[in-house]
């Protein structure tokens, strides 16, 4: 039985613990608060200790503490020599992300659940098929009301999703060229950015919208494909040419897919890697660093401090 150490059992860590138990893992949990440890107890963790120091040596570790603590916790675990799966983003600070890469680039991976979303895979496969011609760009919208995280601002919570979606579809990230921040007396709550390259990216994230939106548009020369919601079971595809753009839009074609739970899928991939029956999880430490560096560049373009 694979032994996993789970550091953090809050709102998201409790779901990770649930899925680890579904997969038959033996799970030791440590938390950073009494509430986190209470969650572990109620979710029937196999072993609970109050500090990382008291956590026994395990086959692998999953880090699900608040973002501001990622760097410190991952670096403390790196000396143990076992694989580490860290919730996104790798850190909210470029220097600590680089430290992690220097210390354990081959053993640290980032939990980017959208890279395990079947709708993103459908867009990726369509793009690679060439059916719609070459990719021109990708547009993403990620809006909601409020944010349950108070250790970092919403950009560090929301934007990593969209950047890793682009990594999954294209295999690289374009270069940031323009960004605009939205803020009020309480601080940063939104940001829009444009990244340019052989494929462009326009992304908008924010936490002051009455509508909950998760939209990914794949823009290609000969058509458009859209995943309109995280819970959709299809992508919408519209083929176009110069003539069709002068008339009313044709009907969208709905292409279904089976959408397994992305969190369970990414945890399954990590466990398979740990036991030697599967490849390394998606989002290496190097890719995690690339995401952190890109967000840092975007924030600077928008005039926002780097590690809030």
BELVENTA-V352219 format. One record per run of one state. SS is the DSSP state (alpha for helix, beta for strand, coil for the rest). FROM is the first residue (numbers start at 1). TO is the last residue. Records with the same first field share a line. If there is no record, write none. Layout:
BEGIN
SS=FROM-TO / FROM-TO
END
This chain:
BEGIN
coil=1-2 / 8-12 / 23-25 / 31-33 / 43-46 / 50-51 / 55-59 / 64-66 / 79-82 / 88-93 / 105-107 / 112-112 / 117-117 / 130-134 / 146-153 / 171-174 / 185-186 / 197-199 / 207-207 / 221-222 / 228-233 / 240-243 / 247-252 / 257-261 / 276-283 / 302-308
beta=3-7 / 26-30 / 47-49 / 60-63 / 83-87 / 108-111 / 135-145 / 175-184 / 187-196 / 200-206 / 208-220 / 223-227 / 234-239 / 253-256 / 284-284
alpha=13-22 / 34-42 / 52-54 / 67-78 / 94-104 / 113-116 / 118-129 / 154-170 / 244-246 / 262-275 / 285-301
END
